Structure formats: structure tokens, C-alpha cells
Amino acid sequence: PEATYEQIVMIPRIADGFLVKDKQGASAPPAVMLRRSQTDLANDEARSSLINFLPTTSSGGYAAQPFPMELNAASAMAPSPSGRLLAVVRSRDVKGKKEQSLEVWDGGSLVTTVSGNGELHGAVYAGDLFSS
């Protein structure tokens, strides 16, 4: 029973997802961005990662990028309408205070980070309106 439990909790679960339109035209199939959650039993924590599936022209299917990007402390994320940029909201405890930051990514590069604490700015809303 314990070995079965360990196998089951190691299966990644889809936590969120986005369809990103192709920049070339509306006729091309969209890319798929999935935020996955997985239990790390060895470290007793939940881990979250972002994996992209890009359309393949030869087979008409999708191919996953080889390595997912880990999303440490990410409470929300959303791609820009063009799909080029990705906004990530991170929530951390720093010296006993809750701190949030908003990061903007372009491909694999961090473009900018805006940091704030809960005293200066309230919690960032990450409901349906954030990702629509």
C-alpha cells in the first residue's frame, strides 16, 4: 500500500493551462502551456512547473519542450495576449513578512521584477480575471 501511494502522488497533476495563439496567423494551431503540480515526498513539499507543448508541422500533433521550468513560490501566472511574455506572481515569506513580486519573462529571460510587501500593497488578486 505504501509503495502504491508513493507512485500515485508522484504523478504530475495539471493545475492550470493556457492556449497561446501563433504569432504568424490564426490558422496555425496554438501552443499549450501547462502548469503542473507534483508532490515531492523526499522533501515533503508540493512542486510546481511550467511545461510548453508546441505544435509540430510534420505530424500535426504536439511536442513537449524537453525540460519544464520550475515555478518556486509562484501563486499565479498568465501569458500576454501575444504569447510572447509571461507574467508570474510570486509570494514568499521574507524575515517573517509576506512579500510578493511580479515578474515578466520573455522566453527564458527575466525582463523585469517589481517587488512589494503586504503592508505597502495588498495581496495580488489571482482569480479568473488575472488570467483572462
Phi, psi and chi 1 to 4 in degrees:
 res  aa     phi    psi   chi1   chi2   chi3   chi4
   1 PRO       -  -40.2  -15.6   19.9      -      -
   2 GLU   -66.8  -41.5 -169.6  171.9  -46.6      -
   3 ALA   -64.6  -38.0      -      -      -      -
   4 THR   -64.7  -43.1  -57.2      -      -      -
   5 TYR   -59.6  -45.6  171.8   76.4      -      -
   6 GLU   -61.4  -38.8  -71.2  176.5    0.6      -
   7 GLN   -67.3  -39.7  -70.3  176.5  -13.8      -
   8 ILE   -69.2  -45.3  -70.0  171.7      -      -
   9 VAL   -71.1  -16.2  -61.6      -      -      -
  10 MET   -83.2   -4.8  -70.9 -169.1  -39.7      -
  11 ILE   -76.2  122.9  -62.3  170.4      -      -
  12 PRO   -64.4  143.1  -17.2   28.2      -      -
  13 ARG  -113.5  143.5  -64.8  165.4  -56.1  -75.3
  14 ILE   -79.1  121.2  -63.0  172.2      -      -
  15 ALA   -99.6  -25.4      -      -      -      -
  16 ASP  -166.4  160.7 -154.4   -5.3      -      -
  17 GLY  -161.5  156.3      -      -      -      -
  18 PHE  -141.9  146.3  -55.8   94.7      -      -
  19 LEU  -102.2  128.5  -64.6  176.4      -      -
  20 VAL  -114.8  118.1 -179.0      -      -      -
  21 LYS   -65.9  146.9  -64.8  176.5 -173.5  172.0
  22 ASP   -69.5  139.7 -174.4  -71.7      -      -
  23 LYS   -73.4  -24.2  -62.4  171.2 -166.1   94.2
  24 GLN   -72.4  -39.0  -86.1   36.2   10.1      -
  25 GLY  -179.7  165.8      -      -      -      -
  26 ALA   -75.5  -15.6      -      -      -      -
  27 SER   -79.0  -20.0   62.1      -      -      -
  28 ALA   -78.0  146.1      -      -      -      -
  29 PRO   -68.3  150.4   19.7  -25.9      -      -
  30 PRO   -76.7  155.9   28.8  -34.6      -      -
  31 ALA   -77.9  158.9      -      -      -      -
  32 VAL  -119.7  125.8  178.1      -      -      -
  33 MET  -110.1  125.5  -65.6  174.5   69.5      -
  34 LEU  -121.7  133.1  -66.5  179.1      -      -
  35 ARG   -97.2  119.3 -179.9  177.9  178.0  177.4
  36 ARG  -110.7  147.8  -59.5 -175.0  -47.9  174.1
  37 SER  -120.1  139.7  179.5      -      -      -
  38 GLN  -145.7  140.9 -176.7  173.1   -1.6      -
  39 THR   -82.7  129.9  -57.6      -      -      -
  40 ASP  -103.6   97.0  179.5   -7.9      -      -
  41 LEU   -66.1  -36.7  -72.0  175.7      -      -
  42 ALA   -62.1  -36.3      -      -      -      -
  43 ASN  -105.1    2.0  -66.5  -52.4      -      -
  44 ASP    52.7   55.4 -168.1   28.0      -      -
  45 GLU  -152.7  160.0   64.9 -178.1    2.3      -
  46 ALA   -91.0  136.9      -      -      -      -
  47 ARG  -117.1  143.9  -48.6 -101.6  -45.8 -116.7
  48 SER  -125.1  140.8 -177.0      -      -      -
  49 SER  -143.2  158.5   61.6      -      -      -
  50 LEU  -112.1  128.0  175.2   67.7      -      -
  51 ILE  -128.3  140.1 -172.0  163.9      -      -
  52 ASN  -109.9  139.0  -67.5  -52.4      -      -
  53 PHE  -116.5  120.1  -66.2   88.2      -      -
  54 LEU  -104.4  141.4  -56.1  175.6      -      -
  55 PRO   -66.2  140.9   12.8  -16.0      -      -
  56 THR  -103.0  135.7   57.7      -      -      -
  57 THR   -78.5  -30.4   53.3      -      -      -
  58 SER   -72.0  -44.5   58.2      -      -      -
  59 SER  -102.0  -14.4   68.5      -      -      -
  60 GLY    78.1    6.8      -      -      -      -
  61 GLY  -102.2 -151.1      -      -      -      -
  62 TYR  -130.6  146.8  -76.4   83.5      -      -
  63 ALA  -124.9  132.5      -      -      -      -
  64 ALA   -78.2  143.7      -      -      -      -
  65 GLN   -65.6  148.1  -71.7 -175.9  -32.2      -
  66 PRO   -63.6  -34.8   15.2  -22.0      -      -
  67 PHE  -129.3  127.1  -59.1  103.8      -      -
  68 PRO   -74.2  160.0   22.8  -27.4      -      -
  69 MET   -98.5  125.5  177.8  175.0   84.8      -
  70 GLU   -74.6  139.8 -171.2  159.1    5.3      -
  71 LEU  -113.2   73.2  -63.9  169.7      -      -
  72 ASN   -65.5  129.5  -67.5  -28.6      -      -
  73 ALA    59.6   19.2      -      -      -      -
  74 ALA   -81.0  122.6      -      -      -      -
  75 SER   -97.2  -20.6   57.1      -      -      -
  76 ALA  -160.0  157.0      -      -      -      -
  77 MET  -156.1  154.0   64.5  172.0 -149.5      -
  78 ALA  -160.4  136.7      -      -      -      -
  79 PRO   -78.8  156.9   27.0  -31.3      -      -
  80 SER   -70.9  162.5   64.9      -      -      -
  81 PRO   -55.6  -31.6  -27.3   35.3      -      -
  82 SER   -78.4  -18.9   70.3      -      -      -
  83 GLY    85.8   -4.1      -      -      -      -
  84 ARG   -78.1  -36.4 -163.9 -180.0  113.9 -127.2
  85 LEU  -109.2  154.6  -57.5  173.9      -      -
  86 LEU  -130.8  125.9  178.4   69.1      -      -
  87 ALA   -96.7  131.5      -      -      -      -
  88 VAL  -127.5  126.5  177.9      -      -      -
  89 VAL  -100.3  124.8  176.5      -      -      -
  90 ARG  -114.7  140.1  -63.1 -167.7 -168.4  -89.1
  91 SER  -122.3  124.0  -59.7      -      -      -
  92 ARG  -135.5  158.2  -59.0  177.8 -175.2   91.4
  93 ASP   -99.7  117.6  -75.1  -34.6      -      -
  94 VAL  -120.1  115.5  178.5      -      -      -
  95 LYS    52.0   42.6  -63.1  179.9 -177.0  175.5
  96 GLY    80.7   -0.4      -      -      -      -
  97 LYS  -114.8  143.3  -67.6 -174.7  179.0 -179.1
  98 LYS   -77.8  128.8 -174.0  168.8 -178.5  140.2
  99 GLU  -125.9  137.8 -177.7  178.2  -78.3      -
 100 GLN  -120.7  150.3  -69.2 -174.5  -41.6      -
 101 SER  -139.4  151.6   61.4      -      -      -
 102 LEU  -114.7  122.0  173.5   64.5      -      -
 103 GLU  -111.6  145.3  -59.5  171.7   -8.3      -
 104 VAL  -118.8  123.2  177.1      -      -      -
 105 TRP  -112.3  141.7  -69.8   80.8      -      -
 106 ASP  -122.4  104.1 -175.0   -8.4      -      -
 107 GLY    64.3 -126.4      -      -      -      -
 108 GLY   -96.5   11.8      -      -      -      -
 109 SER  -114.3  136.3  -59.7      -      -      -
 110 LEU   -78.2  122.2 -179.4   62.8      -      -
 111 VAL   -87.3  -49.3  176.7      -      -      -
 112 THR  -158.2  157.3 -169.8      -      -      -
 113 THR  -133.8  133.5  -59.3      -      -      -
 114 VAL  -117.3  118.2  178.4      -      -      -
 115 SER  -104.9  152.0  -64.5      -      -      -
 116 GLY  -159.5  161.3      -      -      -      -
 117 ASN  -112.1  167.3   58.8   34.9      -      -
 118 GLY   -64.8  -21.4      -      -      -      -
 119 GLU   -77.0  -40.3  -64.1  168.9    6.9      -
 120 LEU   -78.0  -38.7 -146.3   95.8      -      -
 121 HIS  -137.1  133.9 -175.9  -72.1      -      -
 122 GLY   -65.7 -178.6      -      -      -      -
 123 ALA   -61.5  142.6      -      -      -      -
 124 VAL   -77.2  128.5  174.5      -      -      -
 125 TYR   -74.4  128.8  176.8   73.5      -      -
 126 ALA  -126.8   36.5      -      -      -      -
 127 GLY   -84.1 -159.6      -      -      -      -
 128 ASP   -59.6  -34.9  -68.1  -20.9      -      -
 129 LEU   -66.3  -28.4  -66.6  176.5      -      -
 130 PHE   -64.5  -37.1  179.5   81.3      -      -
 131 SER  -105.1   10.3   60.4      -      -      -
 132 SER   -98.6      -   58.6      -      -      -
